[in-house]
Amino acid sequence: MTWTGFPTEGLGPAVWQGGETEALARLDKHLERKAWVANYERPRMNANSLLASPTGLSPYLRFGCLSCRLFYYRLWDLYKKVKRNSTPPLSLFGQLLWREFFYTAATNNPRFDRMEGNPICIQIPWDRNPEALAKWAEGKTGFPWIDAIMTQLRQEGWIHHLARHAVACFLTRGDLWVSWESGVRVFDELLLDADFSVNAGSWMWLSCSAFFQQFFHCYCPVGFGRRTDPSGDYIRRYLPKLKGFPSRYIYEPWNAPESIQKAAKCIIGVDYPRPIVNHAETSRLNIERMKQIYQQLSRYRGLCLLASVPSCVEDLSHPVAEPSSSQAGSMSSAGPRPLPSGPASPKRKLEAAEEPPGEELSKRARVAELPTPELPSKDV
C-alpha cells in the first residue's frame, strides 16, 4: 500500500486477501454449507457476527474479483440440487437484489451521492458540526459501542451491516444530526466494499432521506450493543483501554463508580472521553425534528404518511442510564475542539454539507414501505 501513498503506520495484518483466486475459494467455502442454503433464514446477530468471516464476499464483489452473476447462479443451482425443483426464496438472494436495487436507483442520477440536486432525496436541514463529525470518524464519541465499530472500520476496512446501521443512525438522525453525505465520504475512504450506489443509497435510507420512513426507530448506542454482545468482548478487542471495566459498565463506563474506574485504570473524561451527547435527550429531539419534516412533506403531497407513527420509539428493550447534561459533551458550535487526526485518519477536511434552506422538500422524494435492506455483510 505504500506505493499508493496510503498511510500504513499502525495498520495490522490484512484481514482480507485480494484477488480472484481468494474470492472463488471463499465462494466455495460459502456454498459448502448446503444445509444453510437449503433451509435459509436470515442469520441472527451475535458477538461473533461482528468479526470478519473467512467466507465474506462483499469486498470481492465490489472490486470485480467475484462476478455477481456467477454468485447468483451458483447459489441458485445449489439450492435446486438440494431442494430438488423448489424455487429458491427471494430472501436467499436478498443482499444481491438490494445491490441491484441501489444500482438501478442511481441510474441516470449523477448526484445520487449528495443531497442538493438529488431528485429522490429529501432536503433535510442537517447541522454543520465538524467537531462532532471528527469525533465520530475517529471513534472518540465517548460511546464504546460506536467507537469500537469505527475503530474496527479504520483498522480492518470492514464492519458488520448492523454495525453500519448503528454508526450511520448515530451520525445522522439518531444523535449528531450531521448530513449523511459526510458519512458517505468516510465510508467511501475506509470501507473495502464501499460501492458508489450501495454506499450512497444505504446512507440515504438509514438517514431517512430517501426510500423509507422509519425515522421513529432509533438505534441506542448502549442498548443495541449490549444485547448483541452482553459480555463486551467486542469492546475490549477494539478499545483495549476499556478492557478493565466489568461487563456491567463497559457499554456505559461514565456510570461506573470512581473506584471501578480507578481499578480499570481508565478515568472517564481523562483516559476515555465522556459521551458527546445525552442520547436520551437528543434522540427524542431528533425524532421530533424528523417527524415535523415528514409532516410538511405529507401536507405538500397530500398524503397521510404519519397516521400511525408514534411520537417516539426507542430501540431499547430495557432503559439504560444516560449521562446527565453535565456529563455529556457540548454539541454547539463552540463545543469540543477537533481531535488531531492520526496517520490512518479519513481526509482531514471532513465537513457536513452546506445547510439547505429546508423550506422546499423534494417533489420526488420517495417514501415507501419496503422490506428492510442491509448493507453488504459477511454473508454476501
C-alpha positions as CSV (number, residue, x, y, z in Angstrom):
1,M,0.0,0.0,0.0
2,T,3.0,2.3,0.5
3,W,3.4,3.0,-3.3
4,T,-0.2,4.3,-3.4
5,G,0.5,6.9,-0.9
6,F,-1.9,5.5,1.7
7,P,-0.6,5.8,5.3
8,T,0.3,2.4,6.6
9,E,1.7,3.3,10.1
10,G,-0.2,1.5,12.8
11,L,-2.0,-0.9,10.4
12,G,-2.1,-4.6,11.4
13,P,-2.0,-7.6,9.1
14,A,-4.5,-7.5,6.3
15,V,-7.8,-9.2,7.2
16,W,-8.8,-9.6,3.5
17,Q,-6.5,-11.0,0.9
18,G,-7.3,-9.8,-2.5
19,G,-7.7,-11.5,-5.9
20,E,-10.0,-13.7,-7.9
21,T,-8.4,-16.9,-6.5
22,E,-9.2,-15.9,-3.0
23,A,-12.7,-14.8,-4.0
24,L,-13.5,-18.2,-5.6
25,A,-12.1,-20.1,-2.7
26,R,-14.3,-18.1,-0.4
27,L,-17.3,-18.7,-2.6
28,D,-16.6,-22.5,-2.5
29,K,-16.5,-22.4,1.3
30,H,-19.6,-20.3,1.4
31,L,-21.5,-22.8,-0.7
32,E,-20.2,-25.8,1.2
33,R,-22.9,-25.0,3.8
34,K,-25.6,-26.9,1.9
35,A,-27.8,-27.3,4.9
36,W,-27.8,-23.5,5.4
37,V,-28.6,-22.9,1.8
38,A,-31.4,-25.4,1.8
39,N,-33.0,-24.1,5.0
40,Y,-32.1,-20.4,4.5
41,E,-33.1,-17.9,7.1
42,R,-31.6,-14.5,7.9
43,P,-28.6,-15.1,10.2
44,R,-29.1,-14.0,13.7
45,M,-26.8,-11.3,15.2
46,N,-24.3,-12.4,17.8
47,A,-20.9,-11.3,19.1
48,N,-19.1,-13.5,16.5
49,S,-21.0,-11.9,13.7
50,L,-19.2,-8.6,14.4
51,L,-15.9,-10.1,13.2
52,A,-14.8,-10.6,9.6
53,S,-15.7,-14.0,8.3
54,P,-13.5,-16.3,6.2
55,T,-16.4,-16.7,3.8
56,G,-17.2,-13.0,3.5
57,L,-17.6,-11.9,-0.2
58,S,-18.6,-8.2,-0.3
59,P,-15.1,-6.7,-1.0
60,Y,-14.6,-9.2,-3.8
61,L,-18.0,-8.3,-5.4
62,R,-17.1,-4.6,-5.0
63,F,-13.8,-4.9,-6.9
64,G,-14.9,-7.4,-9.5
65,C,-12.9,-10.3,-8.2
66,L,-16.1,-12.2,-8.0
67,S,-18.9,-11.9,-10.5
68,C,-22.3,-11.2,-9.1
69,R,-23.9,-13.2,-11.9
70,L,-21.6,-16.2,-11.1
71,F,-22.5,-16.0,-7.4
72,Y,-26.2,-15.8,-8.1
73,Y,-26.3,-18.8,-10.4
74,R,-24.0,-20.9,-8.2
75,L,-26.3,-20.3,-5.3
76,W,-29.4,-21.0,-7.5
77,D,-28.0,-24.2,-8.8
78,L,-27.0,-25.5,-5.4
79,Y,-30.5,-24.7,-3.9
80,K,-32.2,-26.5,-6.8
81,K,-30.0,-29.6,-6.3
82,V,-30.6,-29.7,-2.5
83,K,-34.3,-28.9,-2.6
84,R,-35.0,-30.7,-5.9
85,N,-37.2,-28.5,-8.0
86,S,-38.3,-26.0,-5.4
87,T,-38.0,-22.3,-6.3
88,P,-35.4,-20.5,-4.1
89,P,-36.9,-17.9,-1.8
90,L,-36.2,-14.2,-2.6
91,S,-34.5,-13.8,0.8
92,L,-31.7,-16.2,-0.3
93,F,-30.6,-13.6,-2.8
94,G,-31.8,-10.6,-0.8
95,Q,-28.4,-8.8,-0.5
96,L,-27.7,-9.2,-4.2
97,L,-31.1,-7.9,-5.0
98,W,-30.6,-4.9,-2.8
99,R,-27.3,-4.2,-4.6
100,E,-29.1,-4.2,-7.9
101,F,-31.9,-2.1,-6.4
102,F,-29.5,0.7,-5.5
103,Y,-27.7,0.4,-8.8
104,T,-31.0,0.9,-10.6
105,A,-32.0,3.8,-8.3
106,A,-28.6,5.5,-9.1
107,T,-29.0,5.1,-12.9
108,N,-29.0,8.5,-14.7
109,N,-28.6,10.3,-11.4
110,P,-25.1,11.7,-11.2
111,R,-26.0,13.4,-7.9
112,F,-27.0,10.2,-6.2
113,D,-24.3,10.6,-3.6
114,R,-25.3,14.1,-2.5
115,M,-28.4,15.9,-1.3
116,E,-28.6,19.1,-3.3
117,G,-29.9,18.4,-6.8
118,N,-30.8,14.8,-6.0
119,P,-34.4,14.3,-7.1
120,I,-35.0,11.3,-4.8
121,C,-33.5,12.8,-1.7
122,I,-35.5,14.8,0.9
123,Q,-33.8,18.1,1.6
124,I,-33.3,17.9,5.4
125,P,-31.7,20.9,7.2
126,W,-28.8,19.0,8.8
127,D,-26.5,20.7,11.2
128,R,-22.9,21.7,10.4
129,N,-20.8,20.2,13.1
130,P,-17.2,19.4,12.0
131,E,-16.2,18.8,15.6
132,A,-18.8,16.1,16.2
133,L,-18.1,14.6,12.7
134,A,-14.3,14.3,13.5
135,K,-15.1,12.6,16.9
136,W,-17.4,10.1,15.2
137,A,-14.9,9.4,12.4
138,E,-12.0,8.9,14.8
139,G,-14.0,6.7,17.2
140,K,-13.9,9.2,20.0
141,T,-17.6,9.8,20.8
142,G,-17.5,8.5,24.3
143,F,-19.9,5.7,23.4
144,P,-17.8,2.5,23.4
145,W,-20.2,0.6,21.1
146,I,-19.9,3.4,18.4
147,D,-16.2,3.9,19.0
148,A,-15.3,0.2,18.8
149,I,-17.2,-0.1,15.4
150,M,-15.4,2.9,14.0
151,T,-12.0,1.6,15.3
152,Q,-12.7,-1.8,13.6
153,L,-13.6,0.0,10.4
154,R,-10.3,2.0,10.5
155,Q,-8.2,-1.0,11.3
156,E,-9.7,-3.7,9.1
157,G,-11.8,-1.9,6.4
158,W,-15.0,-3.8,7.2
159,I,-17.8,-3.8,9.7
160,H,-21.0,-5.9,10.1
161,H,-24.0,-4.5,8.3
162,L,-25.9,-3.9,11.6
163,A,-22.8,-2.1,13.0
164,R,-23.0,0.1,9.9
165,H,-26.7,0.8,10.8
166,A,-25.7,1.8,14.3
167,V,-23.0,4.3,13.4
168,A,-25.0,5.7,10.5
169,C,-28.0,6.3,12.6
170,F,-25.8,7.8,15.4
171,L,-24.2,10.3,12.9
172,T,-27.4,11.4,11.3
173,R,-31.0,11.3,12.6
174,G,-30.2,9.4,15.8
175,D,-27.8,11.7,17.7
176,L,-25.5,14.1,15.9
177,W,-27.8,15.3,13.1
178,V,-24.9,15.6,10.7
179,S,-25.6,15.1,7.0
180,W,-25.4,11.6,5.5
181,E,-23.1,13.0,2.8
182,S,-20.3,13.2,5.4
183,G,-20.9,9.6,6.3
184,V,-20.7,8.6,2.7
185,R,-17.3,10.2,2.3
186,V,-15.9,8.4,5.4
187,F,-17.2,5.0,4.4
188,D,-16.0,5.6,0.8
189,E,-12.5,6.1,2.1
190,L,-12.4,3.3,4.8
191,L,-14.7,0.5,3.6
192,L,-13.2,-2.1,1.4
193,D,-16.6,-2.9,0.0
194,A,-17.7,0.7,-0.5
195,D,-19.7,0.9,-3.7
196,F,-20.9,4.2,-5.1
197,S,-24.6,3.2,-5.5
198,V,-24.9,0.9,-2.4
199,N,-23.0,3.3,-0.1
200,A,-24.9,6.4,-1.0
201,G,-28.2,4.6,-1.3
202,S,-27.8,2.9,2.1
203,W,-26.9,6.2,3.8
204,M,-29.9,7.9,2.3
205,W,-32.1,5.1,3.6
206,L,-30.5,5.0,7.1
207,S,-30.8,8.7,7.5
208,C,-34.4,8.6,6.3
209,S,-33.6,10.9,3.4
210,A,-35.0,8.5,0.8
211,F,-36.7,5.2,0.2
212,F,-38.0,4.5,3.7
213,Q,-39.6,6.5,6.6
214,Q,-38.8,4.5,9.8
215,F,-37.4,7.6,11.5
216,F,-39.1,6.7,14.8
217,H,-36.8,3.6,15.1
218,C,-33.6,4.7,16.7
219,Y,-30.6,2.5,17.5
220,C,-29.5,3.0,21.0
221,P,-25.6,3.3,21.3
222,V,-25.7,1.5,24.6
223,G,-28.6,-1.0,24.5
224,F,-28.1,-2.3,20.9
225,G,-24.5,-3.3,21.6
226,R,-25.3,-4.7,25.0
227,R,-27.9,-7.0,23.5
228,T,-25.6,-8.1,20.8
229,D,-22.6,-8.8,22.9
230,P,-23.5,-8.8,26.6
231,S,-20.0,-9.7,27.8
232,G,-18.5,-6.7,26.0
233,D,-15.7,-8.8,24.4
234,Y,-16.0,-6.8,21.1
235,I,-15.5,-3.5,23.0
236,R,-12.4,-5.0,24.8
237,R,-11.0,-6.2,21.5
238,Y,-11.1,-2.8,19.7
239,L,-10.9,-0.4,22.7
240,P,-8.3,-2.1,25.0
241,K,-8.2,0.9,27.3
242,L,-11.7,-0.2,28.5
243,K,-10.8,-3.8,29.0
244,G,-10.6,-3.5,32.7
245,F,-14.3,-2.5,33.1
246,P,-16.7,-5.2,34.2
247,S,-19.4,-6.1,31.6
248,R,-22.0,-4.2,33.7
249,Y,-20.3,-0.9,32.9
250,I,-18.4,-1.4,29.7
251,Y,-21.1,0.0,27.4
252,E,-21.7,3.0,29.7
253,P,-18.4,3.5,31.6
254,W,-19.4,7.0,32.6
255,N,-21.8,5.4,35.1
256,A,-19.1,3.4,36.7
257,P,-18.2,4.5,40.3
258,E,-14.8,6.2,40.6
259,S,-13.4,3.2,42.4
260,I,-14.2,0.9,39.4
261,Q,-12.7,3.4,37.0
262,K,-9.5,3.5,39.0
263,A,-9.4,-0.2,39.2
264,A,-9.8,-0.4,35.5
265,K,-7.0,2.2,35.1
266,C,-9.3,4.3,32.9
267,I,-10.8,7.5,34.2
268,I,-13.7,8.8,32.1
269,G,-13.0,12.3,30.9
270,V,-9.3,11.7,31.2
271,D,-8.3,8.4,29.6
272,Y,-11.5,7.9,27.6
273,P,-13.9,10.7,26.6
274,R,-17.3,11.4,28.1
275,P,-20.3,11.0,25.8
276,I,-20.6,13.9,23.4
277,V,-24.4,13.9,23.6
278,N,-27.1,12.8,26.0
279,H,-28.6,10.1,23.8
280,A,-32.0,10.0,25.6
281,E,-32.5,13.7,25.0
282,T,-31.0,14.2,21.6
283,S,-32.6,11.1,20.0
284,R,-36.1,12.2,21.1
285,L,-35.4,15.7,19.9
286,N,-34.2,14.4,16.5
287,I,-37.2,12.1,16.1
288,E,-39.5,15.1,16.6
289,R,-37.4,17.1,14.1
290,M,-37.7,14.4,11.5
291,K,-41.4,13.9,12.2
292,Q,-42.0,17.6,11.5
293,I,-40.1,17.4,8.2
294,Y,-42.3,14.4,7.2
295,Q,-45.4,16.2,8.3
296,Q,-44.5,19.1,5.9
297,L,-43.9,16.5,3.2
298,S,-47.3,14.9,3.9
299,R,-49.1,18.2,3.6
300,Y,-47.2,19.1,0.5
301,R,-48.0,15.8,-1.3
302,G,-51.5,15.4,0.2
303,L,-50.5,12.1,1.9
304,C,-51.2,10.7,5.3
305,L,-47.7,9.3,5.9
306,L,-47.7,9.7,9.7
307,A,-51.2,8.5,10.7
308,S,-49.8,5.6,12.7
309,V,-46.4,7.0,13.7
310,P,-45.7,7.1,17.4
311,S,-44.2,10.3,18.9
312,C,-41.1,8.4,19.9
313,V,-39.9,4.8,19.8
314,E,-36.6,4.0,21.3
315,D,-34.7,0.9,20.3
316,L,-34.4,-0.3,23.9
317,S,-35.7,-3.5,25.5
318,H,-34.7,-2.1,28.9
319,P,-34.0,1.5,29.6
320,V,-30.4,2.2,30.4
321,A,-28.9,5.1,32.3
322,E,-27.8,8.0,30.2
323,P,-25.2,10.7,31.1
324,S,-26.5,13.8,32.7
325,S,-26.3,17.1,30.8
326,S,-23.2,18.0,32.9
327,Q,-21.6,14.7,31.8
328,A,-22.4,15.0,28.1
329,G,-20.0,17.0,25.9
330,S,-21.2,20.1,24.1
331,M,-22.6,19.8,20.7
332,S,-22.8,23.5,20.0
333,S,-20.6,25.4,17.5
334,A,-18.4,26.3,20.5
335,G,-18.2,22.6,21.5
336,P,-15.2,20.3,21.8
337,R,-12.2,21.1,19.7
338,P,-11.5,18.8,16.8
339,L,-9.3,15.8,17.7
340,P,-6.0,15.5,15.9
341,S,-6.2,13.1,13.0
342,G,-3.9,10.1,13.2
343,P,-1.9,8.7,10.2
344,A,-4.7,6.5,9.1
345,S,-7.5,9.1,9.6
346,P,-10.1,10.0,6.9
347,K,-9.5,13.0,4.9
348,R,-8.7,16.0,7.1
349,K,-11.4,18.2,5.8
350,L,-14.5,16.3,6.8
351,E,-17.4,18.6,6.9
352,A,-21.1,18.2,6.7
353,A,-22.8,19.6,3.6
354,E,-24.0,23.2,3.4
355,E,-27.2,23.5,5.4
356,P,-30.0,23.8,2.9
357,P,-32.9,26.2,3.3
358,G,-35.2,23.4,4.4
359,E,-38.2,25.3,3.0
360,E,-38.9,23.2,-0.1
361,L,-38.9,19.4,0.2
362,S,-38.1,17.4,-2.9
363,K,-41.2,16.8,-5.0
364,R,-39.9,13.4,-6.0
365,A,-38.9,12.2,-2.5
366,R,-39.9,8.6,-2.3
367,V,-41.3,7.2,0.9
368,A,-42.2,3.5,0.7
369,E,-42.9,0.6,3.0
370,L,-40.4,-1.9,1.7
371,P,-38.6,-4.9,3.4
372,T,-35.6,-3.9,5.4
373,P,-32.4,-3.9,3.3
374,E,-29.0,-4.4,4.7
375,L,-25.6,-3.1,3.8
376,P,-23.2,-5.7,2.4
377,S,-22.5,-8.2,5.1
378,K,-20.2,-11.1,5.8
379,D,-22.8,-13.5,4.3
380,V,-22.7,-11.8,1.0
